[in-house]
Amino acid sequence: MIIAIDFDGTCVSHKFPKIGHDIGAVPILKELISNGHQLILFTMRSDRPNGNFLTDAVNWFKENDIELYGIQYNPTQSLWTTSNKCEANLYIDDAALGCPLIYNERERPYVDWYKVREILIENKIIKND
């Protein structure tokens, strides 16, 4: 399965342009990969003259030893479409309807990876070892 993953509020807390704090995504993203899934970073971050914001996010994945299949798009989709939308089987994004979130008074809500993992297990996307 190809899974598109947002970054701010999904992999880390919201601190753009900085990288937010750990919210528990790393072990579950690694678990997805170990279950044979491929991850695409699908974020609004971009590199601009005032900062390498997309590169910072890509480096977060490298620093956490999480392999990306693609960045911003599925590398095979250019063979059959010119659409800008990233082709994936599943999208995990803090802005997605129904995505479980953690609400903290001092910051924007972010993904509850414990509950996301439960959903992934329930839907047989990852195995409960």
FENSULUR-V383253 format. One record per helix or strand. SS is the DSSP state (helix for helix, strand for strand). FROM is the first residue (numbers start at 0). LEN is the number of residues. If there is no record, write none. Layout:
ss from len
SS FROM LEN
SS FROM LEN
This chain:
ss from len
strand 1 4
strand 7 1
strand 11 1
strand 21 1
helix 24 10
strand 37 4
strand 46 2
strand 50 2
helix 52 11
strand 69 2
helix 76 3
strand 89 3
strand 100 4
strand 106 5
helix 112 10
